[in-house]
């Protein structure tokens, strides 16, 4: 069908080559960004928890300050949550970036090869 319309076919091939190349570039940029955050700019990935004074309710429904032991436990829980969230975000970024590259590479190379065959 597109053989009958060479201009539309050429636009299609170049457009999809560009989309594939764009996916590859975006995926690579995101992987480089992730690598820089993990190995060089380590604080760029950190979430900041604003200090709060945790409290609890007693049997009568009154607010009671927590003990130092409970504060330390709360702090450790916040740090653990931060670590898990950072790891989760890194894995999500890596998987999205790799998916972009895996989809973009065949898309680009197939259409670019087709353009090369038609132009030679």
Biopython code that builds the backbone (N, CA, C, O; Angstrom):
import numpy as np
from Bio.PDB.StructureBuilder import StructureBuilder

atoms = [
    (1, "UNK", "N", (0.824, -1.195, 0.000)),
    (1, "UNK", "CA", (0.000, 0.000, 0.000)),
    (1, "UNK", "C", (0.868, 1.260, 0.000)),
    (1, "UNK", "O", (0.596, 2.207, -0.738)),
    (2, "UNK", "N", (1.915, 1.266, 0.831)),
    (2, "UNK", "CA", (2.779, 2.441, 0.876)),
    (2, "UNK", "C", (3.723, 2.509, -0.318)),
    (2, "UNK", "O", (4.312, 3.557, -0.584)),
    (3, "UNK", "N", (3.873, 1.393, -1.045)),
    (3, "UNK", "CA", (4.739, 1.397, -2.233)),
    (3, "UNK", "C", (4.161, 2.316, -3.307)),
    (3, "UNK", "O", (4.900, 2.865, -4.125)),
    (4, "UNK", "N", (2.829, 2.481, -3.301)),
    (4, "UNK", "CA", (2.176, 3.332, -4.281)),
    (4, "UNK", "C", (2.413, 4.809, -3.983)),
    (4, "UNK", "O", (2.303, 5.647, -4.877)),
    (5, "UNK", "N", (2.734, 5.128, -2.747)),
    (5, "UNK", "CA", (2.896, 6.524, -2.327)),
    (5, "UNK", "C", (4.292, 6.700, -1.715)),
    (5, "UNK", "O", (4.457, 6.584, -0.501)),
    (6, "UNK", "N", (5.277, 6.975, -2.543)),
    (6, "UNK", "CA", (6.659, 7.035, -2.042)),
    (6, "UNK", "C", (6.898, 8.153, -1.023)),
    (6, "UNK", "O", (7.708, 7.979, -0.112)),
    (7, "UNK", "N", (6.224, 9.278, -1.150)),
    (7, "UNK", "CA", (6.431, 10.370, -0.199)),
    (7, "UNK", "C", (5.923, 9.982, 1.190)),
    (7, "UNK", "O", (6.604, 10.224, 2.187)),
    (8, "UNK", "N", (4.741, 9.387, 1.260)),
    (8, "UNK", "CA", (4.188, 8.955, 2.546)),
    (8, "UNK", "C", (5.070, 7.876, 3.159)),
    (8, "UNK", "O", (5.313, 7.878, 4.365)),
    (9, "UNK", "N", (5.549, 6.954, 2.327)),
    (9, "UNK", "CA", (6.435, 5.888, 2.821)),
    (9, "UNK", "C", (7.730, 6.472, 3.385)),
    (9, "UNK", "O", (8.203, 6.048, 4.439)),
    (10, "UNK", "N", (8.294, 7.437, 2.680)),
    (10, "UNK", "CA", (9.545, 8.056, 3.139)),
    (10, "UNK", "C", (9.321, 8.784, 4.463)),
    (10, "UNK", "O", (10.137, 8.682, 5.380)),
    (11, "UNK", "N", (8.214, 9.517, 4.557)),
    (11, "UNK", "CA", (7.890, 10.216, 5.806)),
    (11, "UNK", "C", (7.714, 9.216, 6.939)),
    (11, "UNK", "O", (8.215, 9.426, 8.044)),
    (12, "UNK", "N", (7.002, 8.127, 6.664)),
    (12, "UNK", "CA", (6.792, 7.077, 7.673)),
    (12, "UNK", "C", (8.132, 6.504, 8.144)),
    (12, "UNK", "O", (8.377, 6.406, 9.347)),
    (13, "UNK", "N", (8.993, 6.129, 7.204)),
    (13, "UNK", "CA", (10.276, 5.517, 7.570)),
    (13, "UNK", "C", (11.146, 6.477, 8.386)),
    (13, "UNK", "O", (11.724, 6.072, 9.395)),
    (14, "UNK", "N", (11.244, 7.725, 7.971)),
    (14, "UNK", "CA", (12.051, 8.681, 8.707)),
    (14, "UNK", "C", (11.440, 9.006, 10.069)),
    (14, "UNK", "O", (12.165, 9.176, 11.049)),
    (15, "UNK", "N", (10.122, 9.094, 10.134)),
    (15, "UNK", "CA", (9.453, 9.384, 11.398)),
    (15, "UNK", "C", (9.700, 8.276, 12.421)),
    (15, "UNK", "O", (10.029, 8.545, 13.577)),
    (16, "UNK", "N", (9.537, 7.031, 11.980)),
    (16, "UNK", "CA", (9.736, 5.932, 12.927)),
    (16, "UNK", "C", (11.207, 5.716, 13.249)),
    (16, "UNK", "O", (11.535, 5.246, 14.339)),
    (17, "UNK", "N", (12.092, 6.048, 12.328)),
    (17, "UNK", "CA", (13.525, 6.019, 12.655)),
    (17, "UNK", "C", (13.829, 7.056, 13.724)),
    (17, "UNK", "O", (14.571, 6.792, 14.670)),
    (18, "UNK", "N", (13.248, 8.235, 13.563)),
    (18, "UNK", "CA", (13.448, 9.293, 14.550)),
    (18, "UNK", "C", (12.881, 8.909, 15.908)),
    (18, "UNK", "O", (13.525, 9.138, 16.932)),
    (19, "UNK", "N", (11.687, 8.329, 15.933)),
    (19, "UNK", "CA", (11.072, 7.904, 17.199)),
    (19, "UNK", "C", (11.948, 6.854, 17.876)),
    (19, "UNK", "O", (12.171, 6.921, 19.085)),
    (20, "UNK", "N", (12.445, 5.887, 17.111)),
    (20, "UNK", "CA", (13.325, 4.867, 17.676)),
    (20, "UNK", "C", (14.600, 5.471, 18.240)),
    (20, "UNK", "O", (15.027, 5.117, 19.339)),
    (21, "UNK", "N", (15.206, 6.381, 17.489)),
    (21, "UNK", "CA", (16.430, 7.043, 17.955)),
    (21, "UNK", "C", (16.154, 7.866, 19.203)),
    (21, "UNK", "O", (16.969, 7.893, 20.125)),
    (22, "UNK", "N", (15.018, 8.532, 19.236)),
    (22, "UNK", "CA", (14.638, 9.323, 20.403)),
    (22, "UNK", "C", (14.472, 8.434, 21.642)),
    (22, "UNK", "O", (14.919, 8.798, 22.730)),
    (23, "UNK", "N", (13.843, 7.293, 21.482)),
    (23, "UNK", "CA", (13.700, 6.363, 22.605)),
    (23, "UNK", "C", (15.060, 5.890, 23.114)),
    (23, "UNK", "O", (15.280, 5.795, 24.321)),
    (24, "UNK", "N", (15.963, 5.596, 22.190)),
    (24, "UNK", "CA", (17.311, 5.161, 22.592)),
    (24, "UNK", "C", (18.015, 6.272, 23.366)),
    (24, "UNK", "O", (18.596, 6.022, 24.422)),
    (25, "UNK", "N", (17.965, 7.481, 22.852)),
    (25, "UNK", "CA", (18.655, 8.605, 23.497)),
    (25, "UNK", "C", (18.066, 8.876, 24.877)),
    (25, "UNK", "O", (18.810, 9.057, 25.841)),
    (26, "UNK", "N", (16.747, 8.906, 24.981)),
    (26, "UNK", "CA", (16.122, 9.163, 26.286)),
    (26, "UNK", "C", (16.477, 8.058, 27.277)),
    (26, "UNK", "O", (16.798, 8.339, 28.432)),
    (27, "UNK", "N", (16.421, 6.801, 26.831)),
    (27, "UNK", "CA", (16.784, 5.686, 27.711)),
    (27, "UNK", "C", (18.219, 5.776, 28.186)),
    (27, "UNK", "O", (18.504, 5.541, 29.361)),
    (28, "UNK", "N", (19.134, 6.117, 27.274)),
    (28, "UNK", "CA", (20.539, 6.240, 27.656)),
    (28, "UNK", "C", (20.767, 7.418, 28.598)),
    (28, "UNK", "O", (21.540, 7.315, 29.550)),
    (29, "UNK", "N", (20.101, 8.529, 28.335)),
    (29, "UNK", "CA", (20.237, 9.693, 29.220)),
    (29, "UNK", "C", (19.766, 9.341, 30.627)),
    (29, "UNK", "O", (20.409, 9.705, 31.611)),
    (30, "UNK", "N", (18.650, 8.637, 30.719)),
    (30, "UNK", "CA", (18.137, 8.265, 32.037)),
    (30, "UNK", "C", (19.072, 7.284, 32.751)),
    (30, "UNK", "O", (19.238, 7.364, 33.968)),
    (31, "UNK", "N", (19.683, 6.359, 32.002)),
    (31, "UNK", "CA", (20.641, 5.435, 32.622)),
    (31, "UNK", "C", (21.889, 6.169, 33.102)),
    (31, "UNK", "O", (22.396, 5.879, 34.185)),
    (32, "UNK", "N", (22.387, 7.113, 32.313)),
    (32, "UNK", "CA", (23.552, 7.896, 32.734)),
    (32, "UNK", "C", (23.194, 8.718, 33.970)),
    (32, "UNK", "O", (23.985, 8.807, 34.909)),
    (33, "UNK", "N", (22.009, 9.317, 33.972)),
    (33, "UNK", "CA", (21.543, 10.080, 35.133)),
    (33, "UNK", "C", (21.497, 9.196, 36.373)),
    (33, "UNK", "O", (21.939, 9.599, 37.450)),
    (34, "UNK", "N", (20.965, 7.998, 36.217)),
    (34, "UNK", "CA", (20.899, 7.060, 37.337)),
    (34, "UNK", "C", (22.294, 6.703, 37.829)),
    (34, "UNK", "O", (22.540, 6.676, 39.035)),
    (35, "UNK", "N", (23.203, 6.430, 36.909)),
    (35, "UNK", "CA", (24.577, 6.112, 37.286)),
    (35, "UNK", "C", (25.255, 7.252, 38.027)),
    (35, "UNK", "O", (25.971, 7.029, 39.003)),
    (36, "UNK", "N", (25.028, 8.473, 37.561)),
    (36, "UNK", "CA", (25.605, 9.624, 38.250)),
    (36, "UNK", "C", (25.046, 9.775, 39.656)),
    (36, "UNK", "O", (25.784, 10.094, 40.588)),
    (37, "UNK", "N", (23.749, 9.548, 39.813)),
    (37, "UNK", "CA", (23.135, 9.656, 41.146)),
    (37, "UNK", "C", (23.628, 8.564, 42.087)),
    (37, "UNK", "O", (23.796, 8.802, 43.282)),
    (38, "UNK", "N", (23.857, 7.384, 41.559)),
    (38, "UNK", "CA", (24.271, 6.262, 42.415)),
    (38, "UNK", "C", (25.741, 6.374, 42.810)),
    (38, "UNK", "O", (26.091, 6.109, 43.960)),
    (39, "UNK", "N", (26.609, 6.765, 41.869)),
    (39, "UNK", "CA", (28.043, 6.691, 42.131)),
    (39, "UNK", "C", (28.730, 8.037, 42.401)),
    (39, "UNK", "O", (29.771, 8.069, 43.057)),
    (40, "UNK", "N", (28.175, 9.133, 41.914)),
    (40, "UNK", "CA", (28.869, 10.409, 42.072)),
    (40, "UNK", "C", (28.083, 11.379, 42.947)),
    (40, "UNK", "O", (28.591, 11.851, 43.964)),
    (41, "UNK", "N", (26.854, 11.674, 42.559)),
    (41, "UNK", "CA", (26.024, 12.629, 43.300)),
    (41, "UNK", "C", (25.058, 11.861, 44.190)),
    (41, "UNK", "O", (23.857, 11.815, 43.927)),
    (42, "UNK", "N", (25.585, 11.272, 45.225)),
    (42, "UNK", "CA", (24.816, 10.351, 46.062)),
    (42, "UNK", "C", (23.670, 11.014, 46.818)),
    (42, "UNK", "O", (22.687, 10.350, 47.148)),
    (43, "UNK", "N", (23.779, 12.286, 47.093)),
    (43, "UNK", "CA", (22.711, 12.965, 47.834)),
    (43, "UNK", "C", (21.577, 13.437, 46.925)),
    (43, "UNK", "O", (20.539, 13.884, 47.415)),
    (44, "UNK", "N", (21.761, 13.344, 45.616)),
    (44, "UNK", "CA", (20.722, 13.787, 44.681)),
    (44, "UNK", "C", (19.502, 12.875, 44.722)),
    (44, "UNK", "O", (18.425, 13.251, 44.258)),
    (45, "UNK", "N", (19.664, 11.707, 45.264)),
    (45, "UNK", "CA", (18.599, 10.708, 45.306)),
    (45, "UNK", "C", (17.934, 10.614, 46.672)),
    (45, "UNK", "O", (17.064, 9.767, 46.877)),
    (46, "UNK", "N", (18.327, 11.465, 47.602)),
    (46, "UNK", "CA", (17.884, 11.336, 48.981)),
    (46, "UNK", "C", (16.602, 12.125, 49.223)),
    (46, "UNK", "O", (16.445, 13.249, 48.747)),
    (47, "UNK", "N", (15.706, 11.521, 49.960)),
    (47, "UNK", "CA", (14.495, 12.203, 50.382)),
    (47, "UNK", "C", (14.737, 12.779, 51.771)),
    (47, "UNK", "O", (15.406, 12.165, 52.601)),
    (48, "UNK", "N", (14.199, 13.937, 52.008)),
    (48, "UNK", "CA", (14.368, 14.583, 53.305)),
    (48, "UNK", "C", (13.072, 14.439, 54.087)),
    (48, "UNK", "O", (11.998, 14.827, 53.627)),
    (49, "UNK", "N", (13.201, 13.872, 55.284)),
    (49, "UNK", "CA", (12.062, 13.797, 56.192)),
    (49, "UNK", "C", (12.171, 14.973, 57.143)),
    (49, "UNK", "O", (13.188, 15.146, 57.816)),
    (50, "UNK", "N", (11.145, 15.764, 57.197)),
    (50, "UNK", "CA", (11.160, 16.892, 58.108)),
    (50, "UNK", "C", (10.945, 16.387, 59.520)),
    (50, "UNK", "O", (10.127, 15.496, 59.746)),
    (51, "UNK", "N", (11.670, 16.948, 60.470)),
    (51, "UNK", "CA", (11.558, 16.450, 61.839)),
    (51, "UNK", "C", (10.136, 16.647, 62.377)),
    (51, "UNK", "O", (9.543, 17.721, 62.284)),
    (52, "UNK", "N", (9.646, 15.595, 62.921)),
    (52, "UNK", "CA", (8.341, 15.648, 63.570)),
    (52, "UNK", "C", (8.497, 15.099, 64.977)),
    (52, "UNK", "O", (9.412, 14.328, 65.264)),
    (53, "UNK", "N", (7.616, 15.496, 65.816)),
    (53, "UNK", "CA", (7.620, 14.965, 67.165)),
    (53, "UNK", "C", (6.500, 13.936, 67.241)),
    (53, "UNK", "O", (5.334, 14.283, 67.431)),
    (54, "UNK", "N", (6.862, 12.684, 67.092)),
    (54, "UNK", "CA", (5.833, 11.668, 67.139)),
    (54, "UNK", "C", (5.212, 11.596, 68.531)),
    (54, "UNK", "O", (5.881, 11.812, 69.541)),
    (55, "UNK", "N", (3.952, 11.296, 68.556)),
    (55, "UNK", "CA", (3.259, 11.145, 69.833)),
    (55, "UNK", "C", (2.266, 9.999, 69.697)),
    (55, "UNK", "O", (2.039, 9.474, 68.608)),
    (56, "UNK", "N", (1.698, 9.637, 70.799)),
    (56, "UNK", "CA", (0.696, 8.574, 70.791)),
    (56, "UNK", "C", (-0.406, 8.938, 71.769)),
    (56, "UNK", "O", (-0.274, 9.866, 72.567)),
    (57, "UNK", "N", (-1.474, 8.201, 71.692)),
    (57, "UNK", "CA", (-2.606, 8.452, 72.591)),
    (57, "UNK", "C", (-2.591, 7.445, 73.727)),
    (57, "UNK", "O", (-2.289, 6.268, 73.525)),
    (58, "UNK", "N", (-2.917, 7.915, 74.920)),
    (58, "UNK", "CA", (-3.019, 6.987, 76.043)),
    (58, "UNK", "C", (-4.445, 6.431, 76.096)),
    (58, "UNK", "O", (-5.248, 6.676, 75.196)),
    (59, "UNK", "N", (-4.746, 5.687, 77.148)),
    (59, "UNK", "CA", (-6.050, 5.031, 77.269)),
    (59, "UNK", "C", (-7.207, 6.021, 77.314)),
    (59, "UNK", "O", (-8.319, 5.702, 76.895)),
    (60, "UNK", "N", (-6.946, 7.208, 77.818)),
    (60, "UNK", "CA", (-7.992, 8.227, 77.947)),
    (60, "UNK", "C", (-8.132, 9.095, 76.687)),
    (60, "UNK", "O", (-8.987, 9.979, 76.637)),
    (61, "UNK", "N", (-7.302, 8.847, 75.684)),
    (61, "UNK", "CA", (-7.357, 9.638, 74.464)),
    (61, "UNK", "C", (-6.523, 10.886, 74.504)),
    (61, "UNK", "O", (-6.643, 11.731, 73.617)),
    (62, "UNK", "N", (-5.670, 11.036, 75.515)),
    (62, "UNK", "CA", (-4.794, 12.197, 75.629)),
    (62, "UNK", "C", (-3.494, 11.941, 74.866)),
    (62, "UNK", "O", (-3.012, 10.810, 74.800)),
    (63, "UNK", "N", (-2.937, 13.006, 74.294)),
    (63, "UNK", "CA", (-1.679, 12.901, 73.578)),
    (63, "UNK", "C", (-0.524, 12.831, 74.576)),
    (63, "UNK", "O", (-0.434, 13.633, 75.506)),
    (64, "UNK", "N", (0.360, 11.850, 74.360)),
    (64, "UNK", "CA", (1.506, 11.652, 75.235)),
    (64, "UNK", "C", (2.760, 11.610, 74.364)),
    (64, "UNK", "O", (2.784, 10.945, 73.328)),
    (65, "UNK", "N", (3.797, 12.324, 74.791)),
    (65, "UNK", "CA", (5.065, 12.260, 74.065)),
    (65, "UNK", "C", (5.638, 10.857, 74.187)),
    (65, "UNK", "O", (5.434, 10.163, 75.183)),
    (66, "UNK", "N", (6.357, 10.462, 73.150)),
    (66, "UNK", "CA", (6.925, 9.117, 73.185)),
    (66, "UNK", "C", (8.284, 9.140, 73.873)),
    (66, "UNK", "O", (8.883, 10.200, 74.056)),
    (67, "UNK", "N", (8.756, 7.969, 74.249)),
    (67, "UNK", "CA", (10.032, 7.853, 74.957)),
    (67, "UNK", "C", (11.189, 7.979, 73.961)),
    (67, "UNK", "O", (10.984, 7.941, 72.748)),
    (68, "UNK", "N", (12.390, 8.126, 74.485)),
    (68, "UNK", "CA", (13.584, 8.209, 73.641)),
    (68, "UNK", "C", (13.763, 6.926, 72.831)),
    (68, "UNK", "O", (14.188, 6.967, 71.676)),
    (69, "UNK", "N", (13.438, 5.800, 73.438)),
    (69, "UNK", "CA", (13.540, 4.514, 72.743)),
    (69, "UNK", "C", (12.572, 4.476, 71.557)),
    (69, "UNK", "O", (12.932, 4.008, 70.477)),
    (70, "UNK", "N", (11.366, 4.958, 71.754)),
    (70, "UNK", "CA", (10.375, 4.997, 70.680)),
    (70, "UNK", "C", (10.788, 5.993, 69.590)),
    (70, "UNK", "O", (10.558, 5.756, 68.404)),
    (71, "UNK", "N", (11.402, 7.114, 70.004)),
    (71, "UNK", "CA", (11.891, 8.088, 69.024)),
    (71, "UNK", "C", (12.980, 7.472, 68.149)),
    (71, "UNK", "O", (12.995, 7.669, 66.934)),
    (72, "UNK", "N", (13.894, 6.723, 68.774)),
    (72, "UNK", "CA", (14.967, 6.071, 68.026)),
    (72, "UNK", "C", (14.388, 5.040, 67.057)),
    (72, "UNK", "O", (14.838, 4.925, 65.917)),
    (73, "UNK", "N", (13.407, 4.309, 67.514)),
    (73, "UNK", "CA", (12.745, 3.313, 66.656)),
    (73, "UNK", "C", (12.061, 4.012, 65.477)),
    (73, "UNK", "O", (12.150, 3.545, 64.341)),
    (74, "UNK", "N", (11.390, 5.112, 65.742)),
    (74, "UNK", "CA", (10.714, 5.878, 64.705)),
    (74, "UNK", "C", (11.731, 6.379, 63.671)),
    (74, "UNK", "O", (11.484, 6.313, 62.467)),
    (75, "UNK", "N", (12.867, 6.875, 64.148)),
    (75, "UNK", "CA", (13.919, 7.370, 63.262)),
    (75, "UNK", "C", (14.456, 6.247, 62.377)),
    (75, "UNK", "O", (14.658, 6.444, 61.179)),
    (76, "UNK", "N", (14.687, 5.079, 62.959)),
    (76, "UNK", "CA", (15.176, 3.940, 62.180)),
    (76, "UNK", "C", (14.155, 3.511, 61.129)),
    (76, "UNK", "O", (14.523, 3.154, 60.010)),
    (77, "UNK", "N", (12.886, 3.545, 61.486)),
    (77, "UNK", "CA", (11.834, 3.193, 60.527)),
    (77, "UNK", "C", (11.806, 4.182, 59.365)),
    (77, "UNK", "O", (11.623, 3.790, 58.213)),
    (78, "UNK", "N", (11.988, 5.469, 59.676)),
    (78, "UNK", "CA", (12.025, 6.474, 58.615)),
    (78, "UNK", "C", (13.224, 6.251, 57.689)),
    (78, "UNK", "O", (13.090, 6.360, 56.470)),
    (79, "UNK", "N", (14.370, 5.945, 58.246)),
    (79, "UNK", "CA", (15.563, 5.700, 57.437)),
    (79, "UNK", "C", (15.387, 4.456, 56.572)),
    (79, "UNK", "O", (15.793, 4.444, 55.409)),
    (80, "UNK", "N", (14.790, 3.418, 57.130)),
    (80, "UNK", "CA", (14.549, 2.195, 56.363)),
    (80, "UNK", "C", (13.570, 2.463, 55.217)),
    (80, "UNK", "O", (13.751, 1.971, 54.103)),
    (81, "UNK", "N", (12.548, 3.238, 55.505)),
    (81, "UNK", "CA", (11.580, 3.592, 54.466)),
    (81, "UNK", "C", (12.238, 4.401, 53.364)),
    (81, "UNK", "O", (11.972, 4.185, 52.182)),
    (82, "UNK", "N", (13.100, 5.334, 53.751)),
    (82, "UNK", "CA", (13.814, 6.142, 52.769)),
    (82, "UNK", "C", (14.697, 5.263, 51.891)),
    (82, "UNK", "O", (14.725, 5.439, 50.673)),
    (83, "UNK", "N", (15.415, 4.324, 52.490)),
    (83, "UNK", "CA", (16.277, 3.425, 51.730)),
    (83, "UNK", "C", (15.455, 2.592, 50.750)),
    (83, "UNK", "O", (15.829, 2.456, 49.585)),
    (84, "UNK", "N", (14.347, 2.039, 51.213)),
    (84, "UNK", "CA", (13.492, 1.227, 50.339)),
    (84, "UNK", "C", (12.918, 2.054, 49.199)),
    (84, "UNK", "O", (12.845, 1.586, 48.063)),
    (85, "UNK", "N", (12.513, 3.279, 49.499)),
    (85, "UNK", "CA", (11.954, 4.143, 48.457)),
    (85, "UNK", "C", (13.008, 4.504, 47.422)),
    (85, "UNK", "O", (12.723, 4.513, 46.224)),
    (86, "UNK", "N", (14.217, 4.801, 47.869)),
    (86, "UNK", "CA", (15.297, 5.130, 46.947)),
    (86, "UNK", "C", (15.620, 3.942, 46.050)),
    (86, "UNK", "O", (15.779, 4.107, 44.841)),
    (87, "UNK", "N", (15.719, 2.749, 46.626)),
    (87, "UNK", "CA", (15.986, 1.552, 45.837)),
    (87, "UNK", "C", (14.869, 1.291, 44.828)),
    (87, "UNK", "O", (15.128, 0.938, 43.677)),
    (88, "UNK", "N", (13.649, 1.465, 45.264)),
    (88, "UNK", "CA", (12.505, 1.269, 44.391)),
    (88, "UNK", "C", (12.532, 2.249, 43.218)),
    (88, "UNK", "O", (12.289, 1.859, 42.076)),
    (89, "UNK", "N", (12.824, 3.507, 43.496)),
    (89, "UNK", "CA", (12.904, 4.515, 42.437)),
    (89, "UNK", "C", (14.028, 4.208, 41.460)),
    (89, "UNK", "O", (13.860, 4.372, 40.252)),
    (90, "UNK", "N", (15.157, 3.771, 41.965)),
    (90, "UNK", "CA", (16.285, 3.427, 41.085)),
    (90, "UNK", "C", (15.936, 2.255, 40.180)),
    (90, "UNK", "O", (16.226, 2.282, 38.984)),
    (91, "UNK", "N", (15.318, 1.236, 40.742)),
    (91, "UNK", "CA", (14.944, 0.078, 39.929)),
    (91, "UNK", "C", (13.900, 0.456, 38.886)),
    (91, "UNK", "O", (13.957, -0.020, 37.752)),
    (92, "UNK", "N", (12.951, 1.304, 39.259)),
    (92, "UNK", "CA", (11.923, 1.748, 38.318)),
    (92, "UNK", "C", (12.560, 2.535, 37.170)),
    (92, "UNK", "O", (12.216, 2.330, 36.006)),
    (93, "UNK", "N", (13.476, 3.422, 37.498)),
    (93, "UNK", "CA", (14.155, 4.211, 36.467)),
    (93, "UNK", "C", (14.964, 3.305, 35.549)),
    (93, "UNK", "O", (14.931, 3.465, 34.329)),
    (94, "UNK", "N", (15.684, 2.364, 36.124)),
    (94, "UNK", "CA", (16.496, 1.451, 35.314)),
    (94, "UNK", "C", (15.617, 0.605, 34.393)),
    (94, "UNK", "O", (15.931, 0.446, 33.214)),
    (95, "UNK", "N", (14.531, 0.068, 34.917)),
    (95, "UNK", "CA", (13.686, -0.785, 34.074)),
    (95, "UNK", "C", (13.018, 0.021, 32.963)),
    (95, "UNK", "O", (12.915, -0.461, 31.835)),
    (96, "UNK", "N", (12.565, 1.237, 33.259)),
    (96, "UNK", "CA", (11.971, 2.080, 32.212)),
    (96, "UNK", "C", (12.999, 2.446, 31.147)),
    (96, "UNK", "O", (12.690, 2.440, 29.955)),
    (97, "UNK", "N", (14.202, 2.759, 31.567)),
    (97, "UNK", "CA", (15.247, 3.145, 30.623)),
    (97, "UNK", "C", (15.640, 1.982, 29.726)),
    (97, "UNK", "O", (15.783, 2.146, 28.515)),
    (98, "UNK", "N", (15.813, 0.825, 30.310)),
    (98, "UNK", "CA", (16.175, -0.355, 29.522)),
    (98, "UNK", "C", (15.052, -0.721, 28.565)),
    (98, "UNK", "O", (15.314, -1.124, 27.432)),
    (99, "UNK", "N", (13.812, -0.589, 29.003)),
    (99, "UNK", "CA", (12.674, -0.865, 28.123)),
    (99, "UNK", "C", (12.670, 0.090, 26.932)),
    (99, "UNK", "O", (12.405, -0.327, 25.805)),
    (100, "UNK", "N", (12.962, 1.365, 27.172)),
    (100, "UNK", "CA", (13.023, 2.327, 26.071)),
    (100, "UNK", "C", (14.090, 1.941, 25.058)),
    (100, "UNK", "O", (13.871, 2.018, 23.849)),
    (101, "UNK", "N", (15.241, 1.527, 25.560)),
    (101, "UNK", "CA", (16.334, 1.145, 24.663)),
    (101, "UNK", "C", (15.970, -0.125, 23.898)),
    (101, "UNK", "O", (16.226, -0.215, 22.697)),
    (102, "UNK", "N", (15.378, -1.105, 24.579)),
    (102, "UNK", "CA", (15.017, -2.365, 23.931)),
    (102, "UNK", "C", (13.919, -2.189, 22.879)),
    (102, "UNK", "O", (13.877, -2.936, 21.902)),
    (103, "UNK", "N", (13.047, -1.225, 23.067)),
    (103, "UNK", "CA", (12.012, -0.949, 22.067)),
    (103, "UNK", "C", (12.556, -0.033, 20.976)),
    (103, "UNK", "O", (12.284, -0.238, 19.793)),
    (104, "UNK", "N", (13.313, 0.962, 21.373)),
    (104, "UNK", "CA", (13.804, 1.949, 20.412)),
    (104, "UNK", "C", (14.848, 1.414, 19.452)),
    (104, "UNK", "O", (14.847, 1.787, 18.279)),
    (105, "UNK", "N", (15.742, 0.548, 19.919)),
    (105, "UNK", "CA", (16.830, 0.057, 19.068)),
    (105, "UNK", "C", (16.312, -0.707, 17.846)),
    (105, "UNK", "O", (16.682, -0.361, 16.724)),
    (106, "UNK", "N", (15.473, -1.732, 18.019)),
    (106, "UNK", "CA", (14.981, -2.427, 16.823)),
    (106, "UNK", "C", (14.139, -1.522, 15.917)),
    (106, "UNK", "O", (14.197, -1.627, 14.692)),
    (107, "UNK", "N", (13.358, -0.635, 16.538)),
    (107, "UNK", "CA", (12.532, 0.296, 15.768)),
    (107, "UNK", "C", (13.413, 1.167, 14.889)),
    (107, "UNK", "O", (13.141, 1.326, 13.699)),
    (108, "UNK", "N", (14.453, 1.725, 15.460)),
    (108, "UNK", "CA", (15.358, 2.582, 14.711)),
    (108, "UNK", "C", (16.120, 1.793, 13.646)),
    (108, "UNK", "O", (16.116, 2.169, 12.474)),
    (109, "UNK", "N", (16.767, 0.713, 14.042)),
    (109, "UNK", "CA", (17.624, -0.006, 13.110)),
    (109, "UNK", "C", (16.843, -0.617, 11.950)),
    (109, "UNK", "O", (17.333, -0.620, 10.821)),
    (110, "UNK", "N", (15.659, -1.129, 12.199)),
    (110, "UNK", "CA", (14.860, -1.701, 11.118)),
    (110, "UNK", "C", (14.501, -0.631, 10.090)),
    (110, "UNK", "O", (14.701, -0.814, 8.889)),
    (111, "UNK", "N", (13.966, 0.491, 10.581)),
    (111, "UNK", "CA", (13.535, 1.531, 9.655)),
    (111, "UNK", "C", (14.727, 2.214, 8.980)),
    (111, "UNK", "O", (14.643, 2.585, 7.809)),
    (112, "UNK", "N", (15.818, 2.380, 9.697)),
    (112, "UNK", "CA", (16.995, 3.014, 9.104)),
    (112, "UNK", "C", (17.618, 2.113, 8.039)),
    (112, "UNK", "O", (18.072, 2.593, 7.000)),
    (113, "UNK", "N", (17.637, 0.802, 8.301)),
    (113, "UNK", "CA", (18.144, -0.150, 7.313)),
    (113, "UNK", "C", (17.262, -0.135, 6.063)),
    (113, "UNK", "O", (17.761, -0.192, 4.939)),
    (114, "UNK", "N", (15.955, -0.058, 6.271)),
    (114, "UNK", "CA", (15.032, -0.001, 5.140)),
    (114, "UNK", "C", (15.270, 1.258, 4.309)),
    (114, "UNK", "O", (15.245, 1.204, 3.079)),
    (115, "UNK", "N", (15.500, 2.383, 4.972)),
    (115, "UNK", "CA", (15.802, 3.620, 4.257)),
    (115, "UNK", "C", (17.093, 3.461, 3.462)),
    (115, "UNK", "O", (17.177, 3.886, 2.310)),
    (116, "UNK", "N", (18.097, 2.847, 4.082)),
    (116, "UNK", "CA", (19.377, 2.641, 3.386)),
    (116, "UNK", "C", (19.235, 1.745, 2.165)),
    (116, "UNK", "O", (19.848, 2.012, 1.131)),
    (117, "UNK", "N", (18.441, 0.693, 2.266)),
    (117, "UNK", "CA", (18.232, -0.203, 1.127)),
    (117, "UNK", "C", (17.512, 0.514, -0.015)),
    (117, "UNK", "O", (17.838, 0.317, -1.186)),
    (118, "UNK", "N", (16.536, 1.342, 0.336)),
    (118, "UNK", "CA", (15.777, 2.032, -0.709)),
    (118, "UNK", "C", (16.585, 3.146, -1.378)),
    (118, "UNK", "O", (16.347, 3.469, -2.542)),
    (119, "UNK", "N", (17.528, 3.727, -0.657)),
    (119, "UNK", "CA", (18.321, 4.808, -1.225)),
    (119, "UNK", "C", (19.518, 4.306, -2.029)),
    (119, "UNK", "O", (20.123, 5.075, -2.776)),
    (120, "UNK", "N", (19.866, 3.035, -1.887)),
    (120, "UNK", "CA", (21.047, 2.546, -2.634)),
    (120, "UNK", "C", (20.671, 1.918, -3.950)),
    (120, "UNK", "O", (21.543, 1.463, -4.689)),
]
sb = StructureBuilder()
sb.init_structure("model")
sb.init_model(0)
sb.init_chain("A")
sb.init_seg("    ")
for serial, (resi, resn, name, xyz) in enumerate(atoms, 1):
    if name == "N":
        sb.init_residue(resn, " ", resi, " ")
    sb.init_atom(name, np.array(xyz, "f"), 0.0, 1.0, " ", f" {name:<3s}", serial, name[0])
structure = sb.get_structure()
